[in-house]
Amino acid sequence: MLPDVYLFNPTCEYAVANGTVSWQPNRLLQQMEAGLGTLPLFFACQNDYVLVKRLPSKSFIQSLKQIGITPPVFLQLGQALSDNDFLRSPKRRLLPWGWSPATHHLLNPLKNSCSAEFLSSPVSTWKPAYKELYSKIKAAEVLSRLLSILPEEFMLPRQYTPEKCFDLAKVELLLTKWGKIMVKAPWSSAGRGLQPVTCSPLHPSVSNRIRGLIREQGAVVVEPLFDKVFDFAFQFSIQQGEITYLGTDLFQTDEKGRYKGNYLNNFPYDTDSLISGLIDEAIKSVPPGLKTALKSNSFAANYEGFLGVDAMIYRDNKKQLRIHPCLEINLRYNMGLLAFKLNNFIAPEKKGMFKTYYRPNKSFKQFSDIMMQEYPLNISNHKIKKGYFPITDVSPEALFGAFILVE
């Protein structure tokens, strides 16, 4: 089979919002893409290519063999895009983490050598109409359609669906209506672009941030600030117009809604049975409705690849647990899909966490040195039974990293 070509570019939503082919992430986000750039290896086959800004070390390649991985071929991004032999060599598909006008421009030199299968797919070119598919405004439309399909019991009441705001005045009206709100940039990812508002009137610094988001992206999306209890996501694949449900992952966010990590091998040991039972109920009822809602909102016709739909369990004003079945839609590879792959490297009787790392004043190597001392690794038959295992390169220059922890 012809090789696929992977690229880790998790900043694609920002590039979609910007809309230009020349968009570049800021310096910190570039460091993130460099530090986590090898993560697509867990989706790739041995003959595939992963384009990276920084080539992984030999010691990292060796460490992967402990969990039974023969890695794909890593190529330095700039060199690969200027190597005529690589540009001409036949390829099956281009598989960046996510698409944007900038990503299409970057990878355009590789398209002529791609398969007819890829070149006939919706993601082989960028159309301006695709931008809306990536927005939280479109996710709100999917939610509205979904709530019209699902049984009302335990679901988010329809009066709490998000609203689009083009000015600060409407944001303030919704704050009065709901008491506490979450203001979201239409295009953002991993919990960035969020502004919780818990009191009225708006603090000047909060007002300025919301105005800035409206100025940059044309609008903001506002919803009630929910008393969140547990995060999870429904994962799907779209191929040739058909939507397939792949499973549900369980993850953690911080108090500001930013991604922290995924649980491995199902629910953690201390999960309340009421919460796990409600998520199990959501797994039965929500995916069929989501497939209908996604199809009716043009996703199946205009996209091909993976997507994740973030959801949550929350407590309402009466302290009853409810399901919010569609917080946002991530039209790309995502950490939940990666968690599905990482489950395969944990001993089946064990539970663990997959987490990403960033601290401005401590490198990933410094962190890893400490963790390897505190959580010694125990591997049997390529399965992690206990301990700390980094899944990105532990290089001195890396500020970002990712790891598995099994306790």
Secondary structure as GFF3:
##gff-version 3
##sequence-region A 1 407
A	DSSP	beta_strand	5	7	.	.	.	ID=ss1
A	DSSP	alpha_helix	12	18	.	.	.	ID=ss2
A	DSSP	alpha_helix	27	35	.	.	.	ID=ss3
A	DSSP	three_ten_helix	39	42	.	.	.	ID=ss4
A	DSSP	beta_strand	49	52	.	.	.	ID=ss5
A	DSSP	alpha_helix	58	64	.	.	.	ID=ss6
A	DSSP	three_ten_helix	65	67	.	.	.	ID=ss7
A	DSSP	beta_strand	73	76	.	.	.	ID=ss8
A	DSSP	alpha_helix	77	80	.	.	.	ID=ss9
A	DSSP	alpha_helix	84	88	.	.	.	ID=ss10
A	DSSP	beta_strand	94	96	.	.	.	ID=ss11
A	DSSP	alpha_helix	101	111	.	.	.	ID=ss12
A	DSSP	alpha_helix	116	119	.	.	.	ID=ss13
A	DSSP	three_ten_helix	122	124	.	.	.	ID=ss14
A	DSSP	three_ten_helix	128	134	.	.	.	ID=ss15
A	DSSP	alpha_helix	136	149	.	.	.	ID=ss16
A	DSSP	three_ten_helix	158	160	.	.	.	ID=ss17
A	DSSP	beta_strand	163	165	.	.	.	ID=ss18
A	DSSP	alpha_helix	168	178	.	.	.	ID=ss19
A	DSSP	beta_strand	181	184	.	.	.	ID=ss20
A	DSSP	beta_strand	194	197	.	.	.	ID=ss21
A	DSSP	alpha_helix	204	217	.	.	.	ID=ss22
A	DSSP	beta_strand	220	224	.	.	.	ID=ss23
A	DSSP	beta_strand	227	239	.	.	.	ID=ss24
A	DSSP	beta_strand	242	253	.	.	.	ID=ss25
A	DSSP	beta_strand	259	264	.	.	.	ID=ss26
A	DSSP	alpha_helix	273	296	.	.	.	ID=ss27
A	DSSP	alpha_helix	299	302	.	.	.	ID=ss28
A	DSSP	beta_strand	305	315	.	.	.	ID=ss29
A	DSSP	beta_strand	321	330	.	.	.	ID=ss30
A	DSSP	alpha_helix	335	342	.	.	.	ID=ss31
A	DSSP	three_ten_helix	343	345	.	.	.	ID=ss32
A	DSSP	beta_strand	352	358	.	.	.	ID=ss33
A	DSSP	alpha_helix	364	374	.	.	.	ID=ss34
A	DSSP	beta_strand	378	380	.	.	.	ID=ss35
A	DSSP	beta_strand	383	390	.	.	.	ID=ss36
A	DSSP	beta_strand	400	406	.	.	.	ID=ss37
###
